[in-house]
């Protein structure tokens, strides 16, 4: 990722959790080198989170329910915003994250 990306309005920046990194630092996505690897992969790591979003009915800020470093599962068929220059990162709205994996004891 060349520049820092900071999501806003309830969006979450995710990193493909299934991409493997070689000893030389080359990232190999779990579904090959296609730019659509994140669309096929359901698990991801939260790389950045917005401050929340305004509830249109109450006008109150809805705080994020995920944090940087969380391992998450994505809902099927929901919009994913991809970058052509970095297929291992994408943006999803927080509502499209359906599960956060927690370690036993948390």
N, C-alpha and C positions, 0 to 999 in steps of 0.2 A: 504494500500500500504506500504509494508515493507521498500523498498528502494526508493529513489527519481529517477524518470524516466524523462529524458530530451530528447524530440524528436529532430531530426535533419532532414535536407534535405526536408523540406516542410511537414513533418508529424506533426499531432496534437494529443495530448493525451486528451481523452474525458472521462467524468464520466457520467454514466447513470443518466439522469435527472428524470427518473420515479421511481427510487428506493426509497422506504420509509424507514425511520429509526425509530425504536421503541424507547420508553423512555429509555430502557436499552442499547441502542447503536447498536442493531442488525439491519443490513441492509437487507431489504426484496425487491428483485428486482420486477419490475412490472409484470413479467411473471413467478413468482415463483423463485425457487432457482437454476434453470438451468444455466449452464455456458454460454449459448447462449442468455442470456437476451438482451444484447446490439444489437445483430443482428436483433432482432425482434422490438426493440424500435427505433424510428426515432429521438427522441429529446435527446440532451445531453448537458452537460455543459463543456466548454473548461477548462481543468485543467492545461495544459502546451502547449506552442507553440514553434516550431523551429524558428531559426533565418531567415528562408526563404530557397529558393533553387535557383540553377543556371539555368537560361534559356539556354537550349542547343543551341539555334539559335543565341542569342546575347551575351552569356557569362556573362550577368548581373544578379545580385542578385534580385530575385523577393521577395519582402517583404510580410510577412503574412498579410492576410486581416481579421483575427480574433484575439481576445485577450483573455487572461485568464478571466474567468467569463462569457463570452458570452454564451448565450443559442442558440443552433444551431439545424438545421434540416439536416439529412443525406440523400444522394441520395440512391435510391434502387439498390440492386445488386452489390454494389461496395465492394472491399476488406476491411475487418476489421481484424486487428491483435488483438487477445485476449490473456490474461494471464490466465492460469488455476488456479493460486492461488488467483486471484482477478477479478472475472467476471464483476465487476461494472466499470472497466476501459478498454479502448481499444485505439488503434492507428488507425487513418485514415489519408489519404493524404488530404491536404487542398482542393484539387480540388474536393473531394468527399463531401464537405459541400456545400449544395445548398441554404441555407438560414440562416441568423442571425436574431433572434428576437430582436427587439429594443423596448424600452418603448416609449410610446407616448411623443412627445416633443423633441426627440433626433434627 
